Amino acid sequence: MIAKVTLGLLLLGTMALAAYACRWLWLKSPYGRMACVVGIAVVGYQAWNAVFPPSSFYRDEFALRTGIAAPPSARFVFKHASFPDLHGDYAAECLFRVSKADYAWLARAAAIPADGEKRSEYGLYRSQAEAAYGGVLRAVVRGQIRARAGDQHGGWALLDDGKTVHFWFVQT
């Protein structure tokens, strides 16, 4: 509890200092105004990307966790990620559609049959993913994440429609 209060006070102090510096720059000259506007734009852009990660985040996450580069034909149908907390805990999940050739290539790369399971395993935001998909996520082939630590869970699956991939990763 004390750590959260300390962090909150540090954040408030930093924001107050930034506001004071921005006001000082604004009153100083036109260049100060420009520096202030550019600073606000840069911080705003970074904050937006932290809360709403771009598709490149999911491509990079898929490549990092599976050891397989996301196919260039990948088009995202569903994306969701939680913002990492103080301990680095976060979750990322996505559905993307690929060409038939890339689907076949991913099936060879995964090569782990799903053993007739009814649903794609896990997925923290599965109900939202199923809503975006338009039905139950039925896995045909399952892939694993690589070099996972004890606090990491995830995987990926090729779905039975022949074009969709479900990827999820959770770090607790």
PyMOL CGO cylinders between C-alpha atoms (Angstrom):
from pymol import cmd
from pymol.cgo import CYLINDER

trace = [
    CYLINDER, 0.00, 0.00, 0.00, 2.83, 2.40, 0.86, 0.3, 1, 1, 1, 1, 1, 1,
    CYLINDER, 2.83, 2.40, 0.86, 4.52, 1.64, -2.48, 0.3, 1, 1, 1, 1, 1, 1,
    CYLINDER, 4.52, 1.64, -2.48, 1.31, 2.57, -4.36, 0.3, 1, 1, 1, 1, 1, 1,
    CYLINDER, 1.31, 2.57, -4.36, 0.96, 5.83, -2.44, 0.3, 1, 1, 1, 1, 1, 1,
    CYLINDER, 0.96, 5.83, -2.44, 4.62, 6.66, -3.07, 0.3, 1, 1, 1, 1, 1, 1,
    CYLINDER, 4.62, 6.66, -3.07, 4.27, 5.89, -6.76, 0.3, 1, 1, 1, 1, 1, 1,
    CYLINDER, 4.27, 5.89, -6.76, 1.11, 7.98, -6.96, 0.3, 1, 1, 1, 1, 1, 1,
    CYLINDER, 1.11, 7.98, -6.96, 2.80, 10.94, -5.28, 0.3, 1, 1, 1, 1, 1, 1,
    CYLINDER, 2.80, 10.94, -5.28, 5.81, 10.58, -7.58, 0.3, 1, 1, 1, 1, 1, 1,
    CYLINDER, 5.81, 10.58, -7.58, 3.51, 10.56, -10.61, 0.3, 1, 1, 1, 1, 1, 1,
    CYLINDER, 3.51, 10.56, -10.61, 1.58, 13.59, -9.39, 0.3, 1, 1, 1, 1, 1, 1,
    CYLINDER, 1.58, 13.59, -9.39, 4.83, 15.44, -8.68, 0.3, 1, 1, 1, 1, 1, 1,
    CYLINDER, 4.83, 15.44, -8.68, 6.15, 14.64, -12.13, 0.3, 1, 1, 1, 1, 1, 1,
    CYLINDER, 6.15, 14.64, -12.13, 2.91, 15.84, -13.75, 0.3, 1, 1, 1, 1, 1, 1,
    CYLINDER, 2.91, 15.84, -13.75, 2.99, 19.07, -11.71, 0.3, 1, 1, 1, 1, 1, 1,
    CYLINDER, 2.99, 19.07, -11.71, 6.62, 19.69, -12.69, 0.3, 1, 1, 1, 1, 1, 1,
    CYLINDER, 6.62, 19.69, -12.69, 5.81, 19.04, -16.36, 0.3, 1, 1, 1, 1, 1, 1,
    CYLINDER, 5.81, 19.04, -16.36, 2.81, 21.41, -16.18, 0.3, 1, 1, 1, 1, 1, 1,
    CYLINDER, 2.81, 21.41, -16.18, 4.98, 24.12, -14.60, 0.3, 1, 1, 1, 1, 1, 1,
    CYLINDER, 4.98, 24.12, -14.60, 7.71, 23.65, -17.25, 0.3, 1, 1, 1, 1, 1, 1,
    CYLINDER, 7.71, 23.65, -17.25, 5.12, 23.75, -20.04, 0.3, 1, 1, 1, 1, 1, 1,
    CYLINDER, 5.12, 23.75, -20.04, 3.57, 26.95, -18.64, 0.3, 1, 1, 1, 1, 1, 1,
    CYLINDER, 3.57, 26.95, -18.64, 7.03, 28.55, -18.32, 0.3, 1, 1, 1, 1, 1, 1,
    CYLINDER, 7.03, 28.55, -18.32, 7.89, 27.57, -21.92, 0.3, 1, 1, 1, 1, 1, 1,
    CYLINDER, 7.89, 27.57, -21.92, 4.52, 28.81, -23.16, 0.3, 1, 1, 1, 1, 1, 1,
    CYLINDER, 4.52, 28.81, -23.16, 5.06, 32.25, -21.66, 0.3, 1, 1, 1, 1, 1, 1,
    CYLINDER, 5.06, 32.25, -21.66, 8.71, 32.48, -22.72, 0.3, 1, 1, 1, 1, 1, 1,
    CYLINDER, 8.71, 32.48, -22.72, 8.46, 32.61, -26.53, 0.3, 1, 1, 1, 1, 1, 1,
    CYLINDER, 8.46, 32.61, -26.53, 6.78, 31.20, -29.65, 0.3, 1, 1, 1, 1, 1, 1,
    CYLINDER, 6.78, 31.20, -29.65, 9.47, 28.48, -29.73, 0.3, 1, 1, 1, 1, 1, 1,
    CYLINDER, 9.47, 28.48, -29.73, 8.51, 27.56, -26.18, 0.3, 1, 1, 1, 1, 1, 1,
    CYLINDER, 8.51, 27.56, -26.18, 4.89, 27.19, -27.29, 0.3, 1, 1, 1, 1, 1, 1,
    CYLINDER, 4.89, 27.19, -27.29, 6.01, 24.96, -30.14, 0.3, 1, 1, 1, 1, 1, 1,
    CYLINDER, 6.01, 24.96, -30.14, 8.13, 22.85, -27.77, 0.3, 1, 1, 1, 1, 1, 1,
    CYLINDER, 8.13, 22.85, -27.77, 5.18, 22.55, -25.41, 0.3, 1, 1, 1, 1, 1, 1,
    CYLINDER, 5.18, 22.55, -25.41, 2.78, 21.43, -28.18, 0.3, 1, 1, 1, 1, 1, 1,
    CYLINDER, 2.78, 21.43, -28.18, 5.33, 18.92, -29.56, 0.3, 1, 1, 1, 1, 1, 1,
    CYLINDER, 5.33, 18.92, -29.56, 5.96, 17.55, -26.05, 0.3, 1, 1, 1, 1, 1, 1,
    CYLINDER, 5.96, 17.55, -26.05, 2.24, 17.08, -25.41, 0.3, 1, 1, 1, 1, 1, 1,
    CYLINDER, 2.24, 17.08, -25.41, 1.81, 15.40, -28.83, 0.3, 1, 1, 1, 1, 1, 1,
    CYLINDER, 1.81, 15.40, -28.83, 4.69, 12.97, -28.20, 0.3, 1, 1, 1, 1, 1, 1,
    CYLINDER, 4.69, 12.97, -28.20, 3.46, 12.03, -24.73, 0.3, 1, 1, 1, 1, 1, 1,
    CYLINDER, 3.46, 12.03, -24.73, -0.11, 11.70, -26.04, 0.3, 1, 1, 1, 1, 1, 1,
    CYLINDER, -0.11, 11.70, -26.04, 1.00, 9.43, -28.89, 0.3, 1, 1, 1, 1, 1, 1,
    CYLINDER, 1.00, 9.43, -28.89, 2.98, 7.20, -26.52, 0.3, 1, 1, 1, 1, 1, 1,
    CYLINDER, 2.98, 7.20, -26.52, 0.06, 6.99, -24.10, 0.3, 1, 1, 1, 1, 1, 1,
    CYLINDER, 0.06, 6.99, -24.10, -2.36, 6.11, -26.93, 0.3, 1, 1, 1, 1, 1, 1,
    CYLINDER, -2.36, 6.11, -26.93, -0.09, 3.29, -28.16, 0.3, 1, 1, 1, 1, 1, 1,
    CYLINDER, -0.09, 3.29, -28.16, 0.32, 1.99, -24.61, 0.3, 1, 1, 1, 1, 1, 1,
    CYLINDER, 0.32, 1.99, -24.61, -3.43, 1.75, -24.06, 0.3, 1, 1, 1, 1, 1, 1,
    CYLINDER, -3.43, 1.75, -24.06, -4.39, 0.74, -27.63, 0.3, 1, 1, 1, 1, 1, 1,
    CYLINDER, -4.39, 0.74, -27.63, -1.43, -1.22, -29.10, 0.3, 1, 1, 1, 1, 1, 1,
    CYLINDER, -1.43, -1.22, -29.10, -1.13, -1.18, -32.90, 0.3, 1, 1, 1, 1, 1, 1,
    CYLINDER, -1.13, -1.18, -32.90, -1.22, -4.35, -35.02, 0.3, 1, 1, 1, 1, 1, 1,
    CYLINDER, -1.22, -4.35, -35.02, 2.57, -4.40, -35.05, 0.3, 1, 1, 1, 1, 1, 1,
    CYLINDER, 2.57, -4.40, -35.05, 2.50, -5.15, -31.29, 0.3, 1, 1, 1, 1, 1, 1,
    CYLINDER, 2.50, -5.15, -31.29, 0.49, -8.32, -31.92, 0.3, 1, 1, 1, 1, 1, 1,
    CYLINDER, 0.49, -8.32, -31.92, 2.70, -9.34, -34.87, 0.3, 1, 1, 1, 1, 1, 1,
    CYLINDER, 2.70, -9.34, -34.87, 5.82, -8.87, -32.73, 0.3, 1, 1, 1, 1, 1, 1,
    CYLINDER, 5.82, -8.87, -32.73, 4.25, -10.68, -29.76, 0.3, 1, 1, 1, 1, 1, 1,
    CYLINDER, 4.25, -10.68, -29.76, 3.28, -13.64, -31.96, 0.3, 1, 1, 1, 1, 1, 1,
    CYLINDER, 3.28, -13.64, -31.96, 6.82, -13.83, -33.39, 0.3, 1, 1, 1, 1, 1, 1,
    CYLINDER, 6.82, -13.83, -33.39, 8.46, -13.47, -29.97, 0.3, 1, 1, 1, 1, 1, 1,
    CYLINDER, 8.46, -13.47, -29.97, 6.29, -16.05, -28.20, 0.3, 1, 1, 1, 1, 1, 1,
    CYLINDER, 6.29, -16.05, -28.20, 6.07, -18.66, -30.98, 0.3, 1, 1, 1, 1, 1, 1,
    CYLINDER, 6.07, -18.66, -30.98, 9.38, -18.27, -32.79, 0.3, 1, 1, 1, 1, 1, 1,
    CYLINDER, 9.38, -18.27, -32.79, 7.41, -17.97, -36.05, 0.3, 1, 1, 1, 1, 1, 1,
    CYLINDER, 7.41, -17.97, -36.05, 7.02, -14.66, -37.87, 0.3, 1, 1, 1, 1, 1, 1,
    CYLINDER, 7.02, -14.66, -37.87, 3.41, -13.63, -38.36, 0.3, 1, 1, 1, 1, 1, 1,
    CYLINDER, 3.41, -13.63, -38.36, 2.51, -14.19, -42.02, 0.3, 1, 1, 1, 1, 1, 1,
    CYLINDER, 2.51, -14.19, -42.02, 2.41, -11.06, -44.18, 0.3, 1, 1, 1, 1, 1, 1,
    CYLINDER, 2.41, -11.06, -44.18, -1.17, -11.90, -45.20, 0.3, 1, 1, 1, 1, 1, 1,
    CYLINDER, -1.17, -11.90, -45.20, -2.36, -11.63, -41.56, 0.3, 1, 1, 1, 1, 1, 1,
    CYLINDER, -2.36, -11.63, -41.56, -5.38, -9.32, -41.15, 0.3, 1, 1, 1, 1, 1, 1,
    CYLINDER, -5.38, -9.32, -41.15, -6.53, -8.79, -37.57, 0.3, 1, 1, 1, 1, 1, 1,
    CYLINDER, -6.53, -8.79, -37.57, -10.17, -9.49, -36.75, 0.3, 1, 1, 1, 1, 1, 1,
    CYLINDER, -10.17, -9.49, -36.75, -9.86, -9.09, -32.96, 0.3, 1, 1, 1, 1, 1, 1,
    CYLINDER, -9.86, -9.09, -32.96, -7.14, -7.55, -30.78, 0.3, 1, 1, 1, 1, 1, 1,
    CYLINDER, -7.14, -7.55, -30.78, -7.09, -7.06, -27.04, 0.3, 1, 1, 1, 1, 1, 1,
    CYLINDER, -7.09, -7.06, -27.04, -4.27, -6.48, -24.57, 0.3, 1, 1, 1, 1, 1, 1,
    CYLINDER, -4.27, -6.48, -24.57, -4.19, -5.40, -20.98, 0.3, 1, 1, 1, 1, 1, 1,
    CYLINDER, -4.19, -5.40, -20.98, -1.82, -2.66, -19.91, 0.3, 1, 1, 1, 1, 1, 1,
    CYLINDER, -1.82, -2.66, -19.91, 1.13, -4.14, -17.95, 0.3, 1, 1, 1, 1, 1, 1,
    CYLINDER, 1.13, -4.14, -17.95, 0.94, -3.51, -14.22, 0.3, 1, 1, 1, 1, 1, 1,
    CYLINDER, 0.94, -3.51, -14.22, 3.86, -2.72, -11.91, 0.3, 1, 1, 1, 1, 1, 1,
    CYLINDER, 3.86, -2.72, -11.91, 5.03, -6.33, -11.90, 0.3, 1, 1, 1, 1, 1, 1,
    CYLINDER, 5.03, -6.33, -11.90, 4.90, -6.72, -15.70, 0.3, 1, 1, 1, 1, 1, 1,
    CYLINDER, 4.90, -6.72, -15.70, 1.73, -8.84, -15.65, 0.3, 1, 1, 1, 1, 1, 1,
    CYLINDER, 1.73, -8.84, -15.65, -0.31, -8.53, -18.82, 0.3, 1, 1, 1, 1, 1, 1,
    CYLINDER, -0.31, -8.53, -18.82, -2.42, -10.48, -21.28, 0.3, 1, 1, 1, 1, 1, 1,
    CYLINDER, -2.42, -10.48, -21.28, -2.63, -10.28, -25.06, 0.3, 1, 1, 1, 1, 1, 1,
    CYLINDER, -2.63, -10.28, -25.06, -5.04, -12.06, -27.35, 0.3, 1, 1, 1, 1, 1, 1,
    CYLINDER, -5.04, -12.06, -27.35, -5.87, -11.76, -31.02, 0.3, 1, 1, 1, 1, 1, 1,
    CYLINDER, -5.87, -11.76, -31.02, -7.56, -13.41, -33.97, 0.3, 1, 1, 1, 1, 1, 1,
    CYLINDER, -7.56, -13.41, -33.97, -6.16, -12.94, -37.43, 0.3, 1, 1, 1, 1, 1, 1,
    CYLINDER, -6.16, -12.94, -37.43, -7.04, -14.27, -40.85, 0.3, 1, 1, 1, 1, 1, 1,
    CYLINDER, -7.04, -14.27, -40.85, -4.40, -15.50, -43.27, 0.3, 1, 1, 1, 1, 1, 1,
    CYLINDER, -4.40, -15.50, -43.27, -4.29, -16.76, -46.85, 0.3, 1, 1, 1, 1, 1, 1,
    CYLINDER, -4.29, -16.76, -46.85, -4.77, -20.47, -47.54, 0.3, 1, 1, 1, 1, 1, 1,
    CYLINDER, -4.77, -20.47, -47.54, -1.06, -20.86, -48.33, 0.3, 1, 1, 1, 1, 1, 1,
    CYLINDER, -1.06, -20.86, -48.33, -0.04, -19.21, -45.03, 0.3, 1, 1, 1, 1, 1, 1,
    CYLINDER, -0.04, -19.21, -45.03, -2.61, -21.31, -43.15, 0.3, 1, 1, 1, 1, 1, 1,
    CYLINDER, -2.61, -21.31, -43.15, -1.08, -24.50, -44.59, 0.3, 1, 1, 1, 1, 1, 1,
    CYLINDER, -1.08, -24.50, -44.59, 2.43, -23.24, -43.74, 0.3, 1, 1, 1, 1, 1, 1,
    CYLINDER, 2.43, -23.24, -43.74, 1.36, -22.50, -40.13, 0.3, 1, 1, 1, 1, 1, 1,
    CYLINDER, 1.36, -22.50, -40.13, -0.24, -25.96, -39.89, 0.3, 1, 1, 1, 1, 1, 1,
    CYLINDER, -0.24, -25.96, -39.89, 3.10, -27.54, -40.83, 0.3, 1, 1, 1, 1, 1, 1,
    CYLINDER, 3.10, -27.54, -40.83, 4.96, -25.25, -38.41, 0.3, 1, 1, 1, 1, 1, 1,
    CYLINDER, 4.96, -25.25, -38.41, 2.65, -26.12, -35.49, 0.3, 1, 1, 1, 1, 1, 1,
    CYLINDER, 2.65, -26.12, -35.49, 2.18, -29.82, -36.22, 0.3, 1, 1, 1, 1, 1, 1,
    CYLINDER, 2.18, -29.82, -36.22, 0.38, -30.50, -32.93, 0.3, 1, 1, 1, 1, 1, 1,
    CYLINDER, 0.38, -30.50, -32.93, -3.11, -31.94, -33.58, 0.3, 1, 1, 1, 1, 1, 1,
    CYLINDER, -3.11, -31.94, -33.58, -5.81, -30.51, -31.33, 0.3, 1, 1, 1, 1, 1, 1,
    CYLINDER, -5.81, -30.51, -31.33, -7.17, -34.02, -30.62, 0.3, 1, 1, 1, 1, 1, 1,
    CYLINDER, -7.17, -34.02, -30.62, -10.73, -33.05, -31.46, 0.3, 1, 1, 1, 1, 1, 1,
    CYLINDER, -10.73, -33.05, -31.46, -11.07, -30.51, -28.66, 0.3, 1, 1, 1, 1, 1, 1,
    CYLINDER, -11.07, -30.51, -28.66, -14.22, -28.47, -28.96, 0.3, 1, 1, 1, 1, 1, 1,
    CYLINDER, -14.22, -28.47, -28.96, -12.69, -25.09, -28.17, 0.3, 1, 1, 1, 1, 1, 1,
    CYLINDER, -12.69, -25.09, -28.17, -9.41, -23.30, -28.59, 0.3, 1, 1, 1, 1, 1, 1,
    CYLINDER, -9.41, -23.30, -28.59, -7.70, -23.58, -25.20, 0.3, 1, 1, 1, 1, 1, 1,
    CYLINDER, -7.70, -23.58, -25.20, -7.71, -20.68, -22.73, 0.3, 1, 1, 1, 1, 1, 1,
    CYLINDER, -7.71, -20.68, -22.73, -7.72, -17.13, -23.94, 0.3, 1, 1, 1, 1, 1, 1,
    CYLINDER, -7.72, -17.13, -23.94, -8.50, -14.52, -21.32, 0.3, 1, 1, 1, 1, 1, 1,
    CYLINDER, -8.50, -14.52, -21.32, -10.82, -12.60, -23.64, 0.3, 1, 1, 1, 1, 1, 1,
    CYLINDER, -10.82, -12.60, -23.64, -12.28, -15.67, -25.35, 0.3, 1, 1, 1, 1, 1, 1,
    CYLINDER, -12.28, -15.67, -25.35, -15.91, -14.52, -25.20, 0.3, 1, 1, 1, 1, 1, 1,
    CYLINDER, -15.91, -14.52, -25.20, -14.98, -11.25, -26.92, 0.3, 1, 1, 1, 1, 1, 1,
    CYLINDER, -14.98, -11.25, -26.92, -12.88, -13.15, -29.47, 0.3, 1, 1, 1, 1, 1, 1,
    CYLINDER, -12.88, -13.15, -29.47, -15.77, -15.52, -30.16, 0.3, 1, 1, 1, 1, 1, 1,
    CYLINDER, -15.77, -15.52, -30.16, -18.08, -12.55, -30.67, 0.3, 1, 1, 1, 1, 1, 1,
    CYLINDER, -18.08, -12.55, -30.67, -15.64, -11.07, -33.20, 0.3, 1, 1, 1, 1, 1, 1,
    CYLINDER, -15.64, -11.07, -33.20, -15.21, -14.48, -34.86, 0.3, 1, 1, 1, 1, 1, 1,
    CYLINDER, -15.21, -14.48, -34.86, -18.93, -15.12, -35.01, 0.3, 1, 1, 1, 1, 1, 1,
    CYLINDER, -18.93, -15.12, -35.01, -18.99, -18.48, -33.26, 0.3, 1, 1, 1, 1, 1, 1,
    CYLINDER, -18.99, -18.48, -33.26, -17.13, -20.96, -31.08, 0.3, 1, 1, 1, 1, 1, 1,
    CYLINDER, -17.13, -20.96, -31.08, -13.36, -21.04, -31.58, 0.3, 1, 1, 1, 1, 1, 1,
    CYLINDER, -13.36, -21.04, -31.58, -12.76, -24.66, -32.66, 0.3, 1, 1, 1, 1, 1, 1,
    CYLINDER, -12.76, -24.66, -32.66, -9.08, -25.59, -32.88, 0.3, 1, 1, 1, 1, 1, 1,
    CYLINDER, -9.08, -25.59, -32.88, -7.85, -27.90, -35.63, 0.3, 1, 1, 1, 1, 1, 1,
    CYLINDER, -7.85, -27.90, -35.63, -4.11, -27.58, -34.95, 0.3, 1, 1, 1, 1, 1, 1,
    CYLINDER, -4.11, -27.58, -34.95, -2.50, -26.19, -31.83, 0.3, 1, 1, 1, 1, 1, 1,
    CYLINDER, -2.50, -26.19, -31.83, 0.88, -24.51, -31.48, 0.3, 1, 1, 1, 1, 1, 1,
    CYLINDER, 0.88, -24.51, -31.48, 2.84, -23.80, -28.32, 0.3, 1, 1, 1, 1, 1, 1,
    CYLINDER, 2.84, -23.80, -28.32, 4.76, -20.79, -27.12, 0.3, 1, 1, 1, 1, 1, 1,
    CYLINDER, 4.76, -20.79, -27.12, 8.50, -21.20, -26.74, 0.3, 1, 1, 1, 1, 1, 1,
    CYLINDER, 8.50, -21.20, -26.74, 10.75, -20.93, -23.69, 0.3, 1, 1, 1, 1, 1, 1,
    CYLINDER, 10.75, -20.93, -23.69, 7.97, -20.13, -21.30, 0.3, 1, 1, 1, 1, 1, 1,
    CYLINDER, 7.97, -20.13, -21.30, 8.64, -19.41, -17.68, 0.3, 1, 1, 1, 1, 1, 1,
    CYLINDER, 8.64, -19.41, -17.68, 6.44, -20.69, -14.87, 0.3, 1, 1, 1, 1, 1, 1,
    CYLINDER, 6.44, -20.69, -14.87, 4.42, -17.48, -14.85, 0.3, 1, 1, 1, 1, 1, 1,
    CYLINDER, 4.42, -17.48, -14.85, 3.74, -17.47, -18.59, 0.3, 1, 1, 1, 1, 1, 1,
    CYLINDER, 3.74, -17.47, -18.59, 0.81, -19.22, -20.24, 0.3, 1, 1, 1, 1, 1, 1,
    CYLINDER, 0.81, -19.22, -20.24, -0.29, -19.15, -23.81, 0.3, 1, 1, 1, 1, 1, 1,
    CYLINDER, -0.29, -19.15, -23.81, -0.39, -20.73, -27.19, 0.3, 1, 1, 1, 1, 1, 1,
    CYLINDER, -0.39, -20.73, -27.19, -1.98, -20.45, -30.55, 0.3, 1, 1, 1, 1, 1, 1,
    CYLINDER, -1.98, -20.45, -30.55, -4.37, -22.48, -32.61, 0.3, 1, 1, 1, 1, 1, 1,
    CYLINDER, -4.37, -22.48, -32.61, -5.52, -22.77, -36.20, 0.3, 1, 1, 1, 1, 1, 1,
    CYLINDER, -5.52, -22.77, -36.20, -9.30, -22.70, -36.31, 0.3, 1, 1, 1, 1, 1, 1,
    CYLINDER, -9.30, -22.70, -36.31, -11.55, -24.99, -38.32, 0.3, 1, 1, 1, 1, 1, 1,
    CYLINDER, -11.55, -24.99, -38.32, -12.55, -22.37, -40.91, 0.3, 1, 1, 1, 1, 1, 1,
    CYLINDER, -12.55, -22.37, -40.91, -9.22, -22.80, -42.73, 0.3, 1, 1, 1, 1, 1, 1,
    CYLINDER, -9.22, -22.80, -42.73, -8.16, -19.16, -42.48, 0.3, 1, 1, 1, 1, 1, 1,
    CYLINDER, -8.16, -19.16, -42.48, -8.19, -17.92, -38.86, 0.3, 1, 1, 1, 1, 1, 1,
    CYLINDER, -8.19, -17.92, -38.86, -5.48, -18.09, -36.19, 0.3, 1, 1, 1, 1, 1, 1,
    CYLINDER, -5.48, -18.09, -36.19, -6.16, -17.58, -32.46, 0.3, 1, 1, 1, 1, 1, 1,
    CYLINDER, -6.16, -17.58, -32.46, -3.18, -16.40, -30.38, 0.3, 1, 1, 1, 1, 1, 1,
    CYLINDER, -3.18, -16.40, -30.38, -3.15, -15.73, -26.63, 0.3, 1, 1, 1, 1, 1, 1,
    CYLINDER, -3.15, -15.73, -26.63, -0.49, -15.03, -24.02, 0.3, 1, 1, 1, 1, 1, 1,
    CYLINDER, -0.49, -15.03, -24.02, -0.77, -14.29, -20.31, 0.3, 1, 1, 1, 1, 1, 1,
    CYLINDER, -0.77, -14.29, -20.31, 2.07, -13.35, -17.97, 0.3, 1, 1, 1, 1, 1, 1,
    CYLINDER, 2.07, -13.35, -17.97, 1.18, -13.37, -14.28, 0.3, 1, 1, 1, 1, 1, 1,
]
cmd.load_cgo(trace, "trace")
